[in-house]
Amino acid sequence: MSELTATPAAHGHDRKHTISILVENKFGAFNRIAGLFAAKGYNIDSLTVGPTEDDEISRMTIVTRGDDSVIEQIMKQLNKVINTVKVTDLTYESFVERDLALIKVQTKTDTRSEIMQIAEIFRAKIIDISPRTVTVEAIGSEQKVDAIIKMLKPFGIKELARTGRVALKREFQGEVN
């Protein structure tokens, strides 16, 4: 095989894309965007929406999968949606991302310290505790959150709530002198 063989991360392959959408805070704007994905049969891996620095604008972060031609179609369709201000595919940009999970884990006296050690290793926080459960707050990349969930699963996860990815384009990309 040649050293130039494409990897899954190369352009054109079916991969996860992080799309950032700035949308006016108008009635129905969120539904129009989510409806576009449903109508076209595009899957959404995660979707977050929240306020921005401008009270009139919300930011939606959508993680979806597809090759470049599918994503190009999604981008074109999103740009046509009423109340859309700006659509950016962050996938090939430098960006920062975070995911948050609240994980309620079953515990006994003899497993509590081990659960707390796992939380400490992942720089997660214990945010609630009861005689039978510990609730852990994990913040980080999707991979980090997936990893702590896998580590806690053997103890018995009673409940799990996850935000999905939030992301912003990284502005500084050079060296500091």
C-alpha positions in Angstrom: 0.0 0.0 0.0 1.1 3.5 -0.8 1.8 6.0 2.0 -0.7 8.3 0.4 -3.6 6.0 1.1 -6.5 8.1 2.4 -7.4 7.9 6.0 -11.0 8.1 7.4 -10.2 11.6 8.5 -9.5 12.7 4.9 -11.9 14.8 2.9 -14.6 12.9 1.1 -15.1 10.1 3.6 -18.2 9.6 5.8 -17.2 11.2 9.1 -18.6 13.4 11.9 -19.0 17.0 11.1 -19.4 19.8 13.6 -21.7 22.5 12.2 -22.1 25.8 14.0 -25.2 27.8 13.1 -26.0 31.4 14.2 -29.8 31.9 14.1 -32.1 34.8 15.0 -34.2 34.2 18.1 -37.5 34.1 16.2 -40.4 31.7 16.7 -40.0 28.5 14.7 -36.3 29.0 13.7 -35.1 26.0 15.7 -37.9 23.8 14.3 -37.1 24.8 10.8 -33.5 23.7 11.1 -34.3 20.4 12.9 -37.1 19.8 10.4 -34.7 20.2 7.5 -32.6 17.4 8.8 -35.7 15.2 9.3 -37.1 16.0 5.9 -33.9 15.2 4.0 -33.2 12.1 6.1 -30.0 13.5 7.6 -29.1 12.1 11.0 -28.2 14.3 13.9 -25.7 12.8 16.4 -26.1 15.7 18.8 -27.7 19.1 18.8 -27.1 21.9 21.3 -28.7 25.4 21.3 -28.2 28.3 23.6 -27.8 32.1 23.8 -24.8 34.0 22.5 -23.2 37.3 23.4 -26.0 38.9 21.4 -29.5 38.6 22.9 -31.0 38.5 19.4 -29.0 35.5 18.3 -28.7 31.8 19.4 -25.9 29.4 18.5 -26.8 25.8 17.4 -24.1 23.2 17.3 -25.0 20.2 15.3 -22.9 17.0 14.9 -23.9 15.0 11.9 -22.3 12.4 9.6 -21.7 12.3 5.9 -19.2 12.6 3.1 -18.3 16.0 1.7 -21.1 16.0 -0.9 -23.8 15.2 1.7 -22.4 17.9 4.1 -22.2 20.4 1.2 -25.9 19.8 0.5 -26.7 20.2 4.3 -24.7 23.5 4.3 -26.6 24.8 1.2 -29.9 23.9 2.7 -29.1 25.4 6.1 -28.1 28.7 4.5 -31.5 28.9 2.8 -33.4 28.6 6.1 -35.2 31.7 7.3 -33.6 33.4 10.3 -30.2 31.7 9.7 -27.5 34.3 10.1 -24.3 32.2 9.6 -23.5 28.5 9.0 -19.9 27.2 9.5 -18.6 23.6 9.2 -15.9 23.6 11.8 -14.7 20.1 10.9 -11.7 21.2 8.9 -11.1 24.3 11.1 -9.2 24.5 14.4 -11.9 24.6 17.1 -12.4 24.1 20.8 -15.2 21.8 21.9 -16.8 20.6 25.2 -19.4 18.0 26.1 -20.9 17.8 29.6 -22.4 14.6 31.2 -24.1 14.1 34.5 -23.7 10.4 35.5 -25.5 8.9 38.5 -23.7 5.8 39.5 -24.8 3.1 42.0 -22.5 2.8 44.9 -21.9 0.9 48.1 -19.5 1.7 50.9 -16.8 -0.5 49.4 -17.1 1.0 45.8 -17.5 4.7 46.7 -13.8 5.5 47.0 -13.0 3.7 43.6 -15.7 5.8 41.9 -14.3 8.9 43.4 -10.8 8.0 42.2 -12.0 7.5 38.7 -13.7 11.0 38.9 -10.5 12.5 40.1 -8.4 10.9 37.3 -10.8 12.4 34.7 -10.8 15.8 36.5 -14.6 15.3 37.0 -16.5 16.5 40.0 -18.7 14.7 42.5 -21.8 17.0 42.6 -24.2 14.8 44.6 -24.0 11.9 46.9 -26.4 9.7 48.7 -26.1 6.4 50.6 -26.7 4.4 47.3 -25.5 6.8 44.5 -22.8 9.2 43.5 -23.5 11.8 40.7 -20.5 12.8 38.7 -20.1 15.8 36.4 -17.7 15.2 33.5 -16.7 18.0 31.1 -14.3 17.6 28.2 -14.1 16.3 24.7 -16.6 13.7 23.5 -13.8 11.1 23.8 -13.1 12.0 27.4 -16.7 11.9 28.4 -17.2 8.5 26.6 -14.1 7.2 28.4 -15.4 8.1 31.9 -18.8 6.6 31.1 -17.1 3.3 30.1 -15.1 3.3 33.3 -18.2 3.9 35.5 -20.5 1.5 33.6 -19.4 -1.6 35.6 -20.6 0.0 38.8 -24.1 0.4 37.4 -25.1 3.7 35.8 -28.6 4.6 37.1 -29.1 7.8 35.1 -27.2 9.7 32.4 -27.8 13.1 31.0 -25.5 14.6 28.3 -25.4 18.0 26.6 -23.8 17.0 23.3 -21.0 19.0 21.7 -20.7 22.8 22.0 -17.9 24.3 19.9 -16.3 27.6 18.8 -13.7 28.2 16.1 -10.3 28.7 17.6 -9.1 32.3 16.7 -5.4 32.2 17.7 -3.4 29.7 15.5 0.1 31.1 15.6 3.0 31.2 18.1 3.4 33.6 21.0 6.6 35.6 20.7 
